Amino acid sequence: MSQVGRVLLRLSAAVGALCLLATALCLVAGVRPVVVRSGSMSPALQVGAVALLRTAPAEDVVVGDVVSVLAAPGDRITHRVVSVDPMPDGSAALRLRGDANAVPDPRPYTVREVDRLVGHVPWVGRPVLWLRTPAGLAALGLYALTLGWVVVRPGAGDRRRAQVPRRGHLGRRAAAVGATAALAVTATAPADAAWADPVAVSGTTLTAYDVPAPALSCSGALLSATVSWTAVTSPYALTYSAVNALGASFTVNASGSTRWVTVSGLLSGASVLVRVTAAVPGAPSWMSSTTTQTVTSLLGLGAGYGCS
């Protein structure tokens, strides 16, 4: 085995062993590591910090605690408690606010238990966040392939010395492979969307910035109709989606500040309802109200497409 291969195996084993040790300590302490992905809790929790959470009943929560609660299916918000309204059934309605946000979250969260912050480690989660990017996933895949090649391919010297590798070599290789597998699992798990703060916009909340609904216009022609609108000037890069009444998507075209969808292929006398919504990327609950436009095919009357 080459010197590079030995270094790679030893480094993999060392890093993997540290991850296994960290996982074991978290299990013993009853805490869950979570990588912070947004700046809504800055400066207390910076992007890339690993927050350590422990489950607690809602009745034990007090103002000032930092908790993680379910905000939508699969998403959690990690913010500070600003008010607690206990309920007779043991649950509580919590009002939360990110330290970097000017106002509380739009609505209270009614919960029976929460994941409460008990500590954090700054910066440690930044490599994990990078590994979740396309470049990071590609690098991780290349690393795994390289390590596999080092493990299964004996060096020329090994082949000359013995047909069967020594136990020490086998042990080190097995330890490195096992530790590296544990590293991959440990590194990626805390960044799951269900346990990372999904709010990608910091410094404000929905109550401080309402997403404007697009104002639609429509023009009919012989073979199709065009529903268009002007992209709203916003501090955030709004995205627009357009669907029909059954939820099927239209392709949203863009040119400068103009956005539009084309409706065609309708049977004579048929109509379609185009629903258009604006949203802030990375913030699932930050959406505008939906505006609609009806398009009707009048081909049977020789009049092409019309709007109403």
TANORQUI-V635505 format. One record per pair of residues at least 12 apart in sequence whose C-alpha atoms are under 10 Angstrom apart, sorted by the first residue. I is the first residue (numbers start at 1). GAP is how many residues later the second one is. If there is no record, write none. Layout:
# TANORQUI-V635505
i: {I,I}
gap: {GAP,GAP}
This chain:
# TANORQUI-V635505
i: {1,1,1,1,1,1,1,1,1,1,2,2,2,2,2,4,5,5,5,5,5,5,6,6,6,6,6,8,8,8,8,8,9,9,9,9,9,9,9,9,9,9,9,10,10,10,10,11,11,12,12,12,12,12,12,12,12,12,12,13,13,13,13,13,13,13,13,13,13,13,13,14,14,14,14,14,15,15,15,15,15,16,16,16,16,16,16,16,16,16,16,16,16,16,17,17,17,17,17,17,17,18,18,18,19,19,19,19,19,19,19,19,20,20,20,20,20,20,20,22,23,23,23,26,26,26,29,30,30,30,30,31,31,31,31,31,31,31,31,31,31,32,32,32,32,32,32,32,32,32,32,32,32,33,33,33,33,33,33,33,33,33,33,33,33,33,33,33,33,33,34,34,34,34,34,34,34,34,34,34,34,34,34,34,34,34,34,34,34,34,35,35,35,35,35,35,35,35,35,35,35,35,35,35,35,35,35,35,35,35,35,35,35,35,35,36,36,36,36,36,36,36,36,36,36,36,36,36,36,36,36,36,37,37,37,37,37,37,37,37,37,37,37,37,38,38,38,38,38,38,38,38,38,39,39,39,39,39,39,39,39,39,39,40,40,40,40,40,40,40,40,40,40,40,40,40,40,40,40,40,41,41,41,41,41,41,41,41,41,41,41,41,42,42,42,42,42,42,43,43,44,44,44,44,44,44,45,45,45,45,45,45,45,45,45,45,45,46,46,46,46,47,47,47,47,47,47,47,48,48,48,48,48,48,48,48,48,48,49,49,49,49,49,49,49,50,50,50,50,50,50,50,50,50,50,50,50,51,51,51,51,51,51,51,51,51,51,51,51,52,52,52,52,52,52,52,53,53,53,53,53,53,53,53,53,53,53,54,54,54,54,54,54,54,54,55,55,55,55,55,55,55,55,56,56,56,56,56,56,57,57,57,57,57,57,57,57,57,58,58,58,58,58,58,58,58,58,58,58,58,58,58,58,58,59,59,59,59,59,59,59,59,59,59,59,60,60,60,60,61,61,61,61,61,61,61,61,61,61,62,62,62,62,62,62,63,63,63,63,63,63,63,63,64,64,64,64,64,64,65,65,65,65,65,65,65,65,66,66,66,66,66,66,66,66,66,66,66,66,66,66,66,67,67,67,67,67,67,67,67,67,67,67,68,68,68,68,68,68,68,68,68,68,68,69,69,69,69,69,69,69,69,69,69,69,69,70,70,70,70,70,70,70,70,71,71,71,71,71,71,71,71,72,72,72,72,73,74,74,74,74,74,74,75,75,75,75,75,75,75,75,75,76,76,76,76,76,76,76,77,77,77,77,77,77,77,77,77,77,78,78,78,78,78,78,78,78,78,78,78,79,79,79,79,79,79,79,79,79,79,79,79,80,80,80,80,80,80,80,80,80,81,81,81,81,81,81,82,82,82,82,82,82,83,83,83,83,83,84,84,84,84,85,85,86,86,86,87,87,87,89,90,90,90,91,91,91,91,92,92,92,92,92,92,93,93,93,93,93,93,94,94,94,94,94,95,95,95,95,96,96,97,97,98,98,98,98,98,99,99,100,100,100,100,101,101,101,101,101,101,102,102,102,102,102,102,103,103,103,103,103,103,104,104,104,104,104,105,105,105,105,105,106,106,106,106,106,107,107,115,125,125,125,125,127,127,128,128,128,128,128,128,128,129,129,129,129,131,131,131,131,132,132,132,132,140,144,144,144,144,147,147,147,147,148,148,150,151,151,151,151,151,151,151,152,198,198,198,199,199,199,199,199,199,200,200,200,200,200,201,201,201,201,201,201,205,205,206,206,206,206,207,209,209,209,210,210,210,210,210,211,211,211,211,211,211,211,211,211,211,211,211,212,212,212,212,212,212,212,212,212,212,212,212,213,213,213,213,213,213,213,213,213,213,213,213,214,214,214,214,214,214,214,214,214,214,214,214,214,214,214,215,215,215,215,215,215,215,215,215,216,216,216,216,216,216,216,216,216,216,216,217,217,217,217,217,217,217,218,218,218,218,218,218,218,218,218,219,219,219,219,219,219,220,220,220,220,220,220,220,220,220,220,220,220,221,221,221,221,221,221,221,222,222,222,222,222,222,222,222,222,223,223,223,223,223,223,223,223,223,223,224,224,224,224,224,224,224,224,224,224,224,225,225,225,225,225,225,225,225,225,225,225,226,226,226,226,226,226,226,226,226,227,227,227,227,227,227,227,227,227,227,227,227,227,227,228,228,228,228,228,228,228,228,228,228,229,229,229,229,229,229,229,230,230,230,230,230,230,230,231,231,231,231,231,231,231,231,232,232,232,233,234,235,236,236,236,237,237,237,238,238,238,238,238,238,238,239,239,239,239,239,239,239,240,240,240,240,240,240,240,240,240,240,240,240,241,241,241,241,241,241,241,242,242,242,242,242,242,242,242,242,242,242,243,243,243,243,243,243,243,243,244,244,244,244,244,244,244,244,245,245,245,245,245,246,246,246,247,247,248,249,249,250,250,250,250,250,251,252,260,261,261,262,263,263,263,263,264,264,264,264,265,266,266,266,266,266,266,267,267,267,267,267,268,268,268,268,268,268,268,268,268,269,269,269,269,269,269,269,270,270,270,270,270,270,271,271,271,271,271,271,271,271,271,272,272,272,272,272,272,273,273,273,273,273,273,274,274,274,274,274,274,275,275,275,275,275,275,276,276,276,276,276,276,277,277,277,277,278,278,293,293,294,294,294,295,295,296}
gap: {149,150,152,153,154,155,156,157,158,168,148,152,153,154,155,146,141,142,144,145,146,150,144,145,163,166,167,135,138,139,142,168,138,141,142,163,164,165,166,167,168,170,171,162,163,165,166,165,169,135,161,163,164,165,166,167,168,169,171,159,160,161,162,163,164,165,166,167,168,169,170,161,162,165,166,169,161,164,165,167,168,159,160,161,162,163,164,165,166,167,168,169,170,171,158,159,161,162,163,165,166,161,164,165,160,161,163,164,165,166,167,168,158,159,160,162,163,165,166,164,159,160,163,26,27,28,25,22,23,24,25,20,21,22,23,24,84,85,86,87,88,18,19,20,21,22,23,83,84,85,86,158,163,16,17,18,19,20,21,84,86,87,88,92,153,156,157,158,162,163,14,15,16,17,18,19,34,44,83,86,91,155,156,157,158,159,160,161,162,163,12,13,14,15,16,17,85,86,87,88,89,90,91,93,94,152,153,154,155,156,157,158,160,161,162,12,13,14,15,42,84,86,87,89,90,93,154,155,159,160,161,162,12,13,88,89,92,154,156,159,160,161,162,163,40,158,159,160,161,162,163,164,244,59,60,61,62,158,160,161,162,163,164,37,38,39,57,58,59,60,61,157,158,159,160,161,162,163,164,165,25,37,38,39,56,57,58,59,60,156,161,162,56,57,58,59,160,161,56,57,22,54,55,56,76,78,21,33,34,53,54,55,74,75,76,77,78,74,75,76,77,75,76,77,78,79,82,150,73,74,75,76,77,78,79,80,81,82,71,72,73,74,75,76,77,69,70,71,72,73,74,75,76,78,140,141,146,27,65,66,67,68,69,70,71,73,74,139,145,63,64,65,66,67,68,69,13,14,15,61,62,63,64,65,66,67,142,13,14,60,61,62,63,64,65,12,13,58,59,60,61,62,63,56,57,58,59,60,61,33,34,35,54,55,56,57,58,59,26,27,28,29,32,33,34,35,36,52,53,54,55,56,57,58,25,26,27,28,31,32,33,52,53,54,55,32,53,54,56,20,22,23,25,31,33,52,53,54,55,18,19,20,21,22,32,17,18,19,20,21,31,32,33,15,16,17,18,19,32,14,15,16,17,31,51,52,53,12,13,14,15,16,30,31,32,33,48,49,50,51,52,53,12,13,14,27,29,46,47,48,49,50,51,12,13,28,45,46,47,48,49,127,128,129,25,27,40,41,42,44,45,46,47,125,126,128,39,40,41,44,45,124,125,127,36,37,38,123,126,127,213,214,122,126,212,213,121,118,119,120,121,122,124,117,118,119,120,121,122,123,124,209,117,118,119,120,121,122,123,19,20,21,28,117,118,119,120,121,122,18,19,20,37,38,39,117,118,119,120,121,16,17,18,19,20,21,22,25,26,37,38,118,14,15,16,17,18,19,24,36,37,13,14,15,16,17,23,12,13,14,15,16,22,12,13,14,21,25,12,24,25,26,23,25,24,25,26,23,24,25,23,21,22,23,19,20,21,22,16,17,18,19,20,21,14,15,16,17,18,19,13,14,15,16,17,12,13,14,15,12,13,107,108,101,104,105,106,107,103,104,102,103,104,105,100,101,102,103,104,107,100,101,102,103,105,106,100,101,102,103,104,105,100,101,102,103,104,99,100,101,102,103,99,100,101,102,179,99,100,80,62,63,65,66,60,61,56,58,59,60,61,62,63,58,59,61,62,53,56,57,60,55,56,59,60,44,33,36,37,40,26,29,30,33,25,29,23,18,19,21,22,23,25,26,21,84,85,86,82,83,84,85,86,87,80,81,82,83,84,35,79,80,81,82,85,78,81,77,79,80,81,79,25,26,77,69,76,77,78,79,21,23,25,27,66,67,68,69,75,76,77,78,19,20,21,22,26,65,66,67,75,76,77,78,18,19,27,63,64,65,66,74,75,76,77,78,14,15,16,17,18,26,45,62,63,64,74,75,76,77,78,13,14,15,16,17,61,75,76,77,12,13,14,43,44,58,59,60,75,76,77,12,13,43,75,76,90,91,42,43,44,75,76,77,88,89,90,43,76,86,87,88,89,42,43,75,76,77,78,83,84,85,86,87,88,43,76,82,83,84,85,86,42,75,76,77,80,81,82,83,84,40,41,42,43,74,75,76,80,81,82,38,39,40,41,42,71,72,73,80,81,82,36,37,38,39,70,71,72,79,80,81,82,34,35,36,37,38,69,79,80,81,15,25,32,33,34,35,36,47,49,65,66,67,68,80,24,25,26,30,31,32,33,34,48,65,25,28,29,30,31,32,47,24,25,26,27,28,29,30,23,24,25,26,27,28,29,47,25,26,46,24,46,45,43,44,45,42,43,44,39,40,41,42,43,48,49,13,38,39,40,41,42,48,12,13,19,20,36,37,38,39,40,41,47,48,20,34,35,36,37,38,49,18,19,31,32,33,34,35,36,48,49,50,18,29,30,31,32,33,34,49,28,29,30,31,32,48,49,50,27,28,29,30,47,26,27,28,27,28,26,25,26,12,13,24,25,26,12,24,16,13,15,12,32,33,34,42,31,32,33,41,32,29,30,31,32,33,39,29,30,31,32,33,28,29,30,31,32,33,34,36,37,27,28,29,30,31,32,36,25,26,27,28,29,35,23,24,25,26,27,34,35,36,37,21,22,23,24,25,35,19,20,21,22,23,35,16,17,18,19,20,21,14,15,16,17,18,19,12,13,14,15,16,17,12,13,14,15,12,13,14,15,12,13,14,12,13,12}
